[in-house]
Amino acid sequence: HVQLVESGGGSVQAGGSLRLSCAVSGLTFDDSDMAWYRQPLGNACELVSTINSEGVTWYSESVKGRFTISRDNAKNKLFLQMNSLKTEDTGVYYCAADAPPRYWWGQGTQVTVS
């Protein structure tokens, strides 16, 4: 039974920081490429950042230099450190795992920047 459970969302003022966590169980985390997506209210889901099984990272231009993705393979956890938050960062943030035979999703955590 695969589970991805996000935490760490909340409300923060512009310029502030939040750290999202994603606890993963039921799959081989070490071998899985991981990602963070977000979905602003009324808009499409967008890819924010990825980290592969070797630790190579990618960021969307909108968050590059402000967000940092990381993983702790010993604890089966994925993180997203978000600094210098902007109002346009508001949305539901989802953790995702690319673990064949399918892509797995968490339930999401709300981030509100005002």
C-alpha positions in Angstrom: 0.0 0.0 0.0 1.7 3.1 -1.3 1.3 6.3 0.7 2.6 9.8 0.2 1.7 12.2 3.0 2.6 15.9 2.8 2.9 18.2 5.7 4.2 21.6 6.6 1.8 23.8 4.6 0.2 26.9 6.1 -0.2 30.6 5.9 2.7 33.0 5.7 3.4 36.5 4.8 5.2 37.4 1.6 8.9 37.1 2.1 8.5 34.3 4.6 9.5 30.7 4.5 8.0 27.3 4.8 9.3 23.8 4.7 7.2 21.0 3.2 7.7 17.4 4.0 6.5 14.2 2.3 6.6 10.9 4.1 6.6 8.0 1.7 5.8 4.4 2.3 5.0 1.3 0.3 7.6 1.8 -2.4 11.3 1.6 -2.9 12.0 5.3 -2.1 15.8 5.1 -2.9 15.1 4.1 -6.5 12.2 6.6 -7.1 12.4 9.9 -8.8 10.4 12.4 -6.8 8.7 15.7 -7.5 6.7 18.6 -6.1 3.8 20.0 -8.0 1.4 22.8 -7.1 -2.0 23.9 -8.1 -3.2 27.4 -7.6 -6.9 27.8 -7.1 -8.7 27.6 -10.5 -5.5 26.9 -12.4 -3.8 23.9 -13.8 -1.3 21.8 -11.8 2.3 22.8 -12.5 5.6 21.1 -11.9 7.7 22.9 -9.3 10.8 20.8 -8.7 12.2 17.3 -9.2 14.9 15.2 -7.7 15.9 11.9 -9.1 17.2 8.8 -7.4 20.8 10.1 -7.7 20.0 13.5 -6.2 20.0 15.5 -9.4 17.6 18.4 -9.1 15.5 20.6 -11.4 13.5 23.7 -10.7 10.9 25.7 -12.6 12.1 29.2 -13.5 9.4 30.7 -11.2 11.0 29.1 -8.1 14.7 28.8 -9.0 16.9 30.4 -6.4 14.1 30.5 -3.8 13.1 26.8 -3.3 15.3 23.8 -2.5 14.3 20.2 -3.0 16.0 17.5 -1.0 15.5 13.9 0.1 16.4 11.7 3.0 16.6 8.2 1.8 17.2 6.8 5.3 13.9 8.3 6.4 11.9 7.9 3.2 11.2 11.6 3.1 11.1 14.3 0.5 11.4 18.0 1.4 10.8 21.4 -0.2 12.4 24.4 1.5 10.6 27.5 0.3 12.1 30.9 1.0 11.3 34.4 -0.1 7.7 33.3 -0.7 5.5 35.4 -3.0 1.7 35.6 -3.3 1.9 33.7 -6.6 3.3 30.7 -4.7 -0.1 30.2 -3.2 -1.7 26.8 -4.0 -2.0 23.2 -3.0 1.4 21.5 -3.1 1.6 17.8 -4.0 4.3 15.3 -3.6 4.7 12.7 -6.4 6.7 9.6 -6.9 7.7 8.1 -10.3 7.7 4.4 -9.2 6.7 2.1 -12.0 4.2 0.9 -12.9 2.6 4.2 -12.1 3.0 7.8 -10.8 1.9 8.2 -7.2 0.5 11.3 -5.6 -0.1 12.6 -2.1 -3.2 14.3 -1.0 -1.7 17.8 -1.0 -1.0 20.5 1.5 -2.2 24.1 1.2 0.3 27.0 1.1 -1.1 30.5 1.4 1.1 33.5 1.0 -0.4 36.9 1.7 
